[in-house]
Amino acid sequence: MSNTSILITQPNFDKTTQYVSAWSEEVEDFSLKRGNKTITLKGRRSNRAEFESVMRKTAPQLVMLNGHGNDNEVAGQDNEVILDSKSAEDIIKGKIIYALSCSAAKVLGHDCIKKGTIAFVGYSEEYIFLHSHIKVSRPREDKRAALFFKPSNQISMSLIKGNTTKESYQDSKGMLRRTILDLLNSETSYAERVCLPYLTWNYRHLTLLGDEEAKLL
C-alpha cells in the first residue's frame, strides 16, 4: 500500500450525478489497483459534515469532487454544498483538488488557492456532457458519455501515475483534442457528431490554477 491518499465524492440523486459518479468509479478502481488509500463518499455520505470530517481525519493529497456547482461552490448529495469560498482553510490547505463541476474554477478555485490549496483543476464555465438515453441505467456502458468522461478522468489518473498537475492537465486536453479530431476526420454517426461543440467547449474551459509542478507524493 502506498502512502498516497485520495478522496472521491460520489453523490447520486439525479441523472447528472448518476453519470458523473458512475464514471468516477473508473478513477476509484485505478487508484485502488495502484495501491493507494482510496476513500469514496457515496450517495448520502457525500454531505458537508462527512466531507469535512474525512478531510480532517485522513488528509488526502488528491480530492476529486463530483457534483453540481457554480462559481462559488460544489455540492454533494441532494445539492448540499460541501465546499465553498467560506470553507475552513485547514480542510483544503496542501491539497490538489479536481472539481468535475460546473464553473468551480471561476471563483471557488481562486479562493481555494488563496487559502493554501496547492493546485485546483476545474472548469471556468459549465461542464457539459451528452449521453445515450438507452444507457441511463448503465452509464459505464454509454459510449457517447465515454467521449466526455474518459478525458475528464485522465486528469486524476495522470496525477495518480505520478505526473505533475500541468502534465495531467495537458494529458486531459490532449485526449480531448484527439477525440475531437477523430470525430472530425472519420465517418461518425450523428449521435457522435453532435458531441463536437460540447467537447470543444469543455476543452476551452478546462482550467488549472496554482502550482503547475505539484504532484502526489
VMD Tcl script that draws the C-alpha trace (Angstrom):
set ca {
  {0.00 0.00 0.00}
  {1.40 3.41 -0.97}
  {1.24 6.50 1.24}
  {-0.95 8.34 -1.25}
  {-4.45 9.11 -0.01}
  {-7.28 10.02 -2.38}
  {-10.81 11.18 -1.61}
  {-13.63 10.93 -4.17}
  {-17.16 12.24 -3.69}
  {-19.91 10.29 -5.46}
  {-23.33 11.89 -4.95}
  {-26.13 10.09 -6.76}
  {-29.59 11.62 -6.82}
  {-30.30 12.66 -10.42}
  {-29.19 11.81 -13.94}
  {-26.16 14.11 -13.91}
  {-24.77 12.88 -10.59}
  {-25.58 9.29 -11.56}
  {-23.32 9.59 -14.59}
  {-20.58 11.67 -13.01}
  {-20.31 9.34 -10.03}
  {-20.54 6.15 -12.08}
  {-17.69 7.29 -14.29}
  {-15.61 8.38 -11.28}
  {-15.56 4.68 -10.35}
  {-13.02 4.29 -13.15}
  {-10.66 6.54 -11.19}
  {-11.52 4.76 -7.95}
  {-10.67 1.36 -9.47}
  {-7.46 2.68 -10.99}
  {-6.35 4.22 -7.70}
  {-7.04 1.01 -5.75}
  {-5.08 -1.06 -8.28}
  {-2.13 1.29 -7.76}
  {-2.28 0.52 -4.04}
  {-3.48 3.92 -2.89}
  {-5.65 4.55 0.12}
  {-8.86 5.49 -1.67}
  {-11.85 6.87 0.21}
  {-15.20 7.33 -1.53}
  {-18.14 9.26 -0.12}
  {-21.03 7.57 -1.91}
  {-24.60 8.82 -2.00}
  {-25.76 10.16 1.36}
  {-22.21 10.12 2.72}
  {-21.43 12.90 0.26}
  {-22.57 15.62 2.67}
  {-20.71 18.55 4.18}
  {-20.27 17.18 7.69}
  {-18.91 13.85 6.45}
  {-16.71 15.52 3.83}
  {-15.12 17.90 6.33}
  {-14.65 15.12 8.90}
  {-12.93 12.79 6.43}
  {-10.78 15.62 5.05}
  {-9.50 16.38 8.56}
  {-9.05 12.75 9.65}
  {-7.39 11.36 6.52}
  {-5.72 14.46 4.96}
  {-6.00 13.19 1.35}
  {-3.46 14.51 -1.10}
  {-5.89 14.41 -4.02}
  {-9.55 15.38 -3.72}
  {-11.86 14.60 -6.64}
  {-15.20 16.38 -6.31}
  {-18.14 15.24 -8.42}
  {-21.44 17.06 -8.40}
  {-23.37 20.16 -9.29}
  {-21.74 23.50 -8.74}
  {-21.42 27.13 -9.67}
  {-18.83 29.90 -9.47}
  {-18.61 29.73 -5.69}
  {-19.44 26.20 -4.56}
  {-19.51 22.46 -5.24}
  {-22.38 20.33 -3.98}
  {-22.74 16.74 -2.88}
  {-25.82 14.62 -2.27}
  {-29.15 16.36 -2.84}
  {-27.28 19.56 -3.76}
  {-25.96 20.12 -0.24}
  {-22.93 22.40 -0.56}
  {-19.80 20.60 0.63}
  {-17.11 23.06 -0.50}
  {-17.43 26.80 -0.96}
  {-15.49 30.01 -0.59}
  {-16.22 30.00 3.15}
  {-14.74 26.53 3.77}
  {-12.15 26.40 6.54}
  {-8.53 26.77 5.47}
  {-7.38 23.66 7.33}
  {-9.65 21.46 5.16}
  {-8.22 22.46 1.80}
  {-4.68 23.60 2.58}
  {-1.98 21.47 1.00}
  {-4.38 19.56 -1.26}
  {-4.68 19.05 -5.01}
  {-8.35 19.43 -5.89}
  {-10.09 18.43 -9.11}
  {-13.71 19.54 -9.37}
  {-15.79 17.90 -12.06}
  {-18.45 20.51 -11.53}
  {-19.82 23.49 -13.42}
  {-17.90 26.78 -13.18}
  {-15.98 25.92 -9.98}
  {-12.69 27.23 -11.38}
  {-14.13 30.69 -12.00}
  {-14.16 31.92 -8.37}
  {-14.00 28.99 -5.95}
  {-10.75 27.67 -7.38}
  {-9.03 31.02 -6.88}
  {-10.37 31.25 -3.32}
  {-9.04 27.76 -2.56}
  {-5.59 28.71 -3.85}
  {-5.60 31.80 -1.61}
  {-6.33 29.53 1.36}
  {-3.42 27.22 0.63}
  {-4.72 24.64 -1.84}
  {-1.67 23.56 -3.85}
  {-3.48 23.27 -7.18}
  {-7.06 23.39 -8.36}
  {-8.27 21.89 -11.64}
  {-11.79 22.55 -12.82}
  {-13.94 24.30 -15.39}
  {-14.38 28.06 -15.64}
  {-17.82 27.59 -17.21}
  {-20.38 24.78 -17.29}
  {-19.09 21.23 -17.73}
  {-21.26 19.65 -20.42}
  {-21.70 16.01 -21.41}
  {-24.14 14.11 -23.58}
  {-25.38 10.59 -23.02}
  {-27.43 7.86 -24.67}
  {-30.99 7.60 -23.40}
  {-30.94 3.81 -23.71}
  {-27.89 3.53 -21.41}
  {-29.15 5.61 -18.49}
  {-29.29 2.58 -16.20}
  {-25.74 1.55 -17.26}
  {-23.67 4.76 -17.55}
  {-20.31 2.99 -17.81}
  {-21.53 1.22 -20.97}
  {-22.52 4.51 -22.59}
  {-20.05 5.10 -25.44}
  {-21.40 8.56 -26.06}
  {-20.78 9.62 -22.47}
  {-17.34 7.99 -22.62}
  {-16.27 10.63 -25.15}
  {-16.60 13.16 -22.32}
  {-15.68 11.25 -19.19}
  {-12.58 9.43 -20.45}
  {-10.74 12.76 -20.97}
  {-12.04 14.24 -17.72}
  {-10.92 11.18 -15.73}
  {-7.49 11.43 -17.32}
  {-6.65 14.34 -15.01}
  {-6.93 12.27 -11.84}
  {-5.49 9.13 -13.41}
  {-2.47 11.00 -14.72}
  {-1.88 12.51 -11.26}
  {-2.15 9.05 -9.71}
  {0.54 7.85 -12.14}
  {2.87 10.44 -10.64}
  {2.63 13.22 -13.20}
  {2.57 16.91 -12.32}
  {-0.61 18.95 -12.36}
  {0.47 20.60 -15.61}
  {1.25 17.24 -17.24}
  {-2.09 15.83 -16.06}
  {-3.95 18.89 -17.33}
  {-2.17 18.55 -20.67}
  {-2.93 14.81 -20.80}
  {-6.63 15.55 -20.44}
  {-6.59 18.31 -23.03}
  {-4.59 16.09 -25.36}
  {-7.15 13.30 -25.08}
  {-9.95 15.79 -25.70}
  {-8.12 17.14 -28.74}
  {-7.61 13.66 -30.18}
  {-11.26 12.80 -29.56}
  {-12.37 15.95 -31.37}
  {-10.03 15.32 -34.32}
  {-11.11 11.69 -34.58}
  {-14.74 12.78 -34.80}
  {-13.89 15.40 -37.41}
  {-11.68 13.18 -39.55}
  {-13.63 9.93 -39.62}
  {-17.03 8.70 -40.62}
  {-19.06 9.19 -37.50}
  {-22.69 8.80 -36.61}
  {-24.97 11.75 -35.99}
  {-25.01 10.85 -32.29}
  {-21.24 11.28 -32.20}
  {-21.08 14.43 -34.36}
  {-23.46 16.35 -32.11}
  {-20.92 15.92 -29.30}
  {-18.32 18.05 -31.06}
  {-19.34 21.55 -29.89}
  {-19.65 20.37 -26.29}
  {-16.31 18.57 -26.29}
  {-14.76 21.75 -27.72}
  {-16.49 23.78 -25.01}
  {-15.04 21.59 -22.24}
  {-11.61 21.80 -23.86}
  {-11.70 25.60 -23.85}
  {-12.84 25.94 -20.26}
  {-10.72 23.32 -18.51}
  {-8.60 25.38 -16.12}
  {-5.51 24.76 -13.99}
  {-4.79 27.08 -11.07}
  {-1.91 27.07 -8.61}
  {1.35 25.11 -8.70}
  {1.84 23.53 -12.12}
  {4.70 21.36 -10.88}
  {2.83 19.84 -7.95}
  {2.43 16.07 -7.85}
  {1.25 13.37 -5.47}
  {3.89 12.05 -3.10}
}
mol new
graphics top color blue
foreach p $ca { graphics top sphere $p radius 0.5 }
foreach p [lrange $ca 0 end-1] q [lrange $ca 1 end] { graphics top cylinder $p $q radius 0.2 }
display resetview
